[in-house]
């Protein structure tokens, strides 16, 4: 008898249309899928075959209707649209909700920068001053403050619309391990009412004069999930919980039995294929970050579309390696519409859920009220009674 495995892949920021409350989050008429589907680089026949274009609301968009080639009767996946119950639109609470933990209170954000009392303690404990302290584009902030940082050694501290405290430093001025230590200090300080979702190390390099680029040694220091998730229940039941990409950081290691970091989508897909070749019983939880980090925030429609096409091209190999007891689940954690120009932030959107298994009955599961249905479904698949939010989605 083969091992039972679930491969849960998060296409980071791949939203499929605004939620009803999107205007409360500053988002109007946003739709990540619609925006990328307008690109000539967008070609996703395998995602379509799994049911992407049949999901509630998706084919309401003329650009999608013009691409449809697979009739509903030929769809091989189980598919649906998920709403986010949590108050927010960021990576941390999106993933927590996928794992069954709903955040009814939004994580703190700092549109005016961090309060002086936080930065005073941070400077005292690091021995360095602070530059910027405003919401900023990560690529822009190093161009505008990088020279001052190199001259003074002060740290570039900035935030975004998300609940993040980001520290940028040139690798020749602050060695990466030292930057990580500064992030641990910030994580220790940012507690209680200032419990931001993530403290992020943002190392960069370059000769100066505004010619700086980020290096791949970013690292996230996340808040521990404040309740039980499907990861805790799975590992507690003796199942493997394998984290690929930034999943380890998002959950601060809680409930995870093994992890591997990745440099981007290409490595994330390669690692997923390697785990498909390996025997284990449990969950392989994958985050493919490039859609959000490289294309969504940078409002790069063509890049986003190309990256989805590349993932789609990997699906036949992924599905071909699946055993009879394996379940594939593809979803997202929020939106980040690359054609939305009112901001460069995430967008409050529904996300897709596509499920495939060699013994799974295809069909439309409709629109669900919470991402947590994913976590409940994973636990249902392993015969574990959920102690989390959400309703299981597999047919009985």
Residue pairs with C-beta under 8 A, 6 or more apart in sequence:
1 325
2 323
2 324
2 325
2 326
3 279
3 280
3 281
3 323
3 325
4 281
4 325
4 326
4 381
4 382
5 280
5 281
5 282
5 283
5 284
5 323
5 325
5 326
5 327
6 282
6 283
6 284
6 326
6 327
6 328
6 329
6 378
6 381
6 382
7 272
7 275
7 276
7 284
7 286
7 318
7 322
7 326
7 327
7 328
7 329
8 98
8 283
8 284
8 285
8 286
8 329
8 331
8 374
8 378
9 272
9 286
9 288
9 328
9 329
9 330
9 331
10 95
10 98
10 285
10 286
10 287
10 288
10 331
10 332
10 333
11 288
11 291
11 308
11 311
11 330
11 331
11 332
12 91
12 287
12 288
12 289
12 290
12 291
12 292
12 293
12 332
12 333
13 32
13 291
13 292
13 296
13 332
13 333
13 334
13 335
13 336
13 346
14 32
14 33
14 291
14 308
14 332
14 335
14 351
14 352
15 30
15 31
15 32
15 33
15 332
15 334
15 335
15 336
15 337
15 347
15 349
15 350
15 351
16 31
16 32
16 33
16 55
16 57
16 58
16 81
16 332
16 335
16 349
16 350
16 351
16 352
17 30
17 31
17 33
17 34
17 57
17 58
17 61
17 81
17 349
17 350
18 27
18 28
18 29
18 30
18 31
18 335
18 347
18 348
18 349
18 350
19 83
19 84
19 348
19 349
19 350
21 348
22 28
22 30
22 347
22 348
22 349
24 348
25 89
25 347
25 348
26 161
26 342
26 343
26 345
27 89
27 335
27 337
27 340
27 347
27 348
27 349
28 342
30 335
30 337
30 340
30 347
30 348
30 349
31 61
31 335
31 337
31 349
32 296
32 304
32 335
32 336
32 337
32 338
32 347
32 349
33 52
33 58
33 61
33 64
33 352
34 61
34 63
34 64
35 301
35 304
35 337
35 338
35 339
35 340
36 42
36 301
36 304
36 305
36 308
36 338
37 61
37 63
37 64
37 67
37 305
38 63
38 301
38 339
39 301
39 302
39 304
39 305
39 306
40 305
41 302
41 305
41 306
41 309
42 67
42 305
42 308
42 309
43 309
43 312
44 52
44 308
44 309
44 312
45 69
45 70
45 312
46 312
46 313
46 315
46 316
46 319
47 308
47 312
47 315
47 330
47 354
48 67
48 68
48 69
48 70
49 70
49 74
49 75
49 76
49 77
50 75
50 76
50 77
50 79
50 315
50 330
50 354
50 356
51 75
51 76
51 77
51 78
51 79
51 354
51 362
51 364
52 58
52 79
52 352
52 354
53 59
53 64
53 67
53 68
53 70
54 72
54 75
54 79
54 364
55 79
55 80
55 81
55 352
55 364
56 80
56 81
56 364
56 366
56 367
57 81
57 350
57 367
58 64
58 81
58 352
59 65
59 68
72 364
75 362
76 356
76 362
77 354
77 355
77 356
77 360
77 362
78 354
78 355
78 356
78 360
78 361
78 362
78 363
78 364
78 365
78 393
79 352
79 353
79 354
79 355
79 363
79 364
79 365
80 352
80 353
80 364
80 365
80 366
80 367
80 368
80 393
81 350
81 351
81 352
81 353
81 366
81 367
81 368
82 331
82 350
82 351
82 352
82 353
82 367
82 368
82 370
82 371
82 373
82 374
83 350
83 367
83 368
83 369
83 370
83 371
84 94
84 97
84 334
84 348
84 350
84 351
84 370
84 371
85 97
85 102
85 369
85 370
85 371
85 372
85 389
86 93
86 94
86 96
86 97
86 102
86 103
86 104
86 371
87 93
87 103
87 104
87 105
87 106
88 94
88 103
88 106
88 107
88 163
89 334
89 335
89 345
89 346
89 347
89 348
89 349
90 107
90 162
90 163
90 164
90 197
90 334
90 346
91 162
91 197
91 198
91 246
91 250
91 292
91 333
91 334
92 107
92 163
92 197
92 198
92 222
92 223
92 250
93 103
93 106
93 107
93 197
94 332
94 333
94 334
94 351
94 371
95 247
95 250
95 251
95 287
95 333
96 102
96 103
96 225
96 229
96 250
96 251
97 103
97 370
97 371
97 372
97 389
98 331
98 333
98 371
98 372
98 374
98 375
99 225
99 229
99 230
99 231
99 251
99 372
99 374
99 375
99 388
100 228
100 229
100 230
100 372
100 375
100 376
100 379
100 386
100 388
100 389
100 390
101 225
101 226
101 227
101 228
101 229
101 372
101 388
101 389
102 370
102 372
102 389
106 163
107 163
107 195
107 196
107 197
107 223
108 163
108 193
108 194
108 195
108 196
109 159
109 161
109 162
109 163
110 135
110 159
111 135
111 161
112 134
113 133
113 134
113 135
113 159
114 133
114 157
114 159
114 165
114 194
115 194
118 189
118 190
118 194
119 130
119 133
119 157
121 189
122 130
122 157
122 185
122 186
122 189
123 129
123 130
125 185
125 189
126 155
126 182
126 185
128 153
128 154
128 155
128 182
129 152
129 153
129 154
129 155
130 154
130 155
130 157
131 145
131 148
131 149
131 152
131 154
131 155
131 156
131 157
132 141
132 145
132 156
132 157
132 158
133 157
133 158
134 158
134 159
135 158
135 159
135 160
135 161
136 144
136 158
136 159
136 160
137 297
137 344
138 158
138 160
138 166
138 168
138 202
138 214
138 297
139 214
139 298
141 156
141 158
141 168
142 156
142 168
142 202
142 204
142 206
142 212
142 214
143 210
143 211
143 212
144 210
145 156
145 168
146 156
146 170
146 204
146 206
146 208
146 210
146 212
147 208
147 209
147 210
148 154
149 155
149 156
149 168
149 169
149 170
149 173
150 170
150 173
150 208
153 173
153 174
155 167
155 168
155 169
155 174
155 182
156 167
156 168
156 169
156 202
157 165
157 166
157 167
157 168
158 166
158 168
159 165
159 166
160 166
160 345
161 343
161 345
161 346
162 197
162 198
162 345
162 346
163 196
163 197
163 198
164 196
164 197
164 198
164 199
164 200
165 186
165 190
165 196
165 198
165 199
165 200
166 199
166 200
166 202
167 179
167 182
167 183
167 186
167 199
167 200
167 201
167 202
168 202
168 203
168 204
169 179
169 182
169 201
169 202
169 203
169 204
170 203
170 204
170 205
170 206
170 212
171 203
171 204
171 205
171 215
171 217
172 205
174 182
174 203
176 201
176 203
176 215
176 217
179 201
179 203
180 201
180 219
180 221
182 201
183 199
183 200
183 201
183 219
183 221
184 221
186 199
186 221
187 199
187 221
190 196
190 199
195 223
196 223
197 222
197 223
198 220
198 221
198 222
198 223
198 249
198 250
199 220
199 221
199 222
200 218
200 219
200 220
200 221
201 217
201 218
201 219
201 220
201 221
202 214
202 218
203 214
203 215
203 217
203 218
204 212
204 213
204 214
204 215
205 212
205 213
205 215
206 212
206 213
216 263
216 264
219 249
220 246
220 249
220 250
221 249
221 252
222 249
222 250
222 251
222 252
223 252
224 251
224 252
224 254
225 251
225 252
225 254
228 387
228 388
229 251
229 254
229 255
229 375
229 388
230 255
230 283
230 375
230 376
230 378
230 379
230 386
230 388
231 241
231 251
231 254
231 255
231 256
231 283
231 285
232 254
232 255
233 255
233 379
233 384
233 386
233 387
233 388
234 240
234 241
234 255
234 282
234 283
234 378
234 379
234 382
234 384
235 241
235 255
235 256
235 257
236 255
237 382
237 384
239 281
239 282
239 283
239 382
240 257
240 258
240 280
240 281
240 282
240 283
240 284
241 255
241 256
241 257
241 258
241 282
241 283
241 285
242 256
242 257
242 258
242 259
242 260
242 275
242 280
242 282
242 283
242 284
242 285
243 251
243 256
243 258
243 259
243 260
243 285
244 259
244 260
244 262
244 268
244 271
244 272
244 275
244 284
244 285
244 286
244 287
245 261
245 262
245 268
245 286
245 287
245 288
245 289
246 261
246 287
246 289
247 256
247 259
247 285
247 286
247 287
248 256
248 259
248 261
250 287
253 259
257 282
260 271
262 268
262 271
262 289
264 289
264 290
264 294
265 288
265 289
265 290
265 291
265 307
265 310
265 311
266 310
268 286
268 287
268 288
268 289
269 288
269 311
269 314
269 318
271 286
272 284
272 286
272 318
273 314
273 317
273 318
273 321
275 284
276 318
276 321
276 322
276 326
277 321
282 382
283 378
288 311
290 307
291 304
291 307
291 308
291 336
292 336
292 346
294 300
294 303
294 307
295 301
295 303
295 304
295 307
295 338
296 304
296 336
296 337
296 338
296 346
297 336
297 344
297 345
298 338
298 344
299 338
299 339
299 340
299 341
299 344
300 338
301 338
301 339
303 338
304 338
318 328
319 328
319 356
322 328
322 356
322 357
322 358
323 358
324 358
324 359
325 359
326 357
326 358
327 355
327 356
327 357
327 360
327 381
328 354
328 355
328 356
328 357
329 353
329 354
329 355
329 374
329 377
329 378
330 352
330 353
330 354
330 355
331 351
331 352
331 353
331 354
331 371
331 374
332 351
332 352
333 351
333 371
334 346
334 347
334 348
334 349
334 351
335 346
335 347
335 348
335 349
335 351
336 345
336 346
336 347
337 347
337 349
340 347
350 367
351 371
353 365
353 368
353 373
353 374
353 393
355 377
355 393
360 394
361 395
363 395
365 393
368 391
368 393
370 389
370 390
371 390
372 388
372 389
372 390
373 390
373 391
373 392
373 393
374 390
374 393
375 386
375 388
375 389
375 390
376 386
376 388
376 389
376 390
376 391
376 392
376 393
377 390
377 392
377 393
377 394
379 385
379 386
379 388
379 392
380 386
380 392
380 393
380 394
381 394
386 392
